[in-house]
Amino acid sequence: MIDNRPAYLLEDPNYAVIPALPIGLELGTVPDWVKLSMLHLGGVQPITGEMMEAAGFVLEDRPSDGEIELYRRK
């Protein structure tokens, strides 16, 4: 179990909602930069120097503006 979840997660009414199975994803609705990041993702994405720099050398549970911009550029 995860302890000390950020308050904003617990305040989100959708955070604990489990969707009915089976779960599907219509890729036509997904932004191109997200699709691109999914293609390179196999498990946990490695932390690179480029990603650390884009994040301002602080990685958190939500992507920073710099990380999102890095994905968009790629």
FENRA-V477957 format. One record per backbone hydrogen bond with DSSP energy under -0.5 kcal/mol. CO is the residue of the C=O (numbers start at 0). NH is the residue of the N-H. E is the energy in kcal/mol with one decimal. If there is no record, write none. Layout:
CO:NH:E  CO:NH:E
This chain:
5:8:-1.2  5:9:-1.3  6:10:-1.9  7:11:-0.7  8:11:-0.8  10:12:-0.6  11:14:-1.7  13:16:-1.0  16:18:-0.6  24:26:-1.0  25:28:-2.0  26:29:-1.1  30:33:-0.9  30:34:-2.1  31:35:-2.7  32:36:-1.6  33:37:-2.0  34:38:-1.6  35:39:-1.0  37:40:-0.8  39:41:-0.6  41:43:-0.6  42:44:-0.5  45:47:-0.6  47:51:-2.6  48:52:-2.6  49:53:-2.3  50:54:-2.0  51:56:-3.5  52:55:-1.4  54:57:-0.7  63:67:-2.3  64:68:-2.4  65:69:-2.0  66:70:-2.2  67:71:-2.4  68:72:-2.5  69:73:-2.0
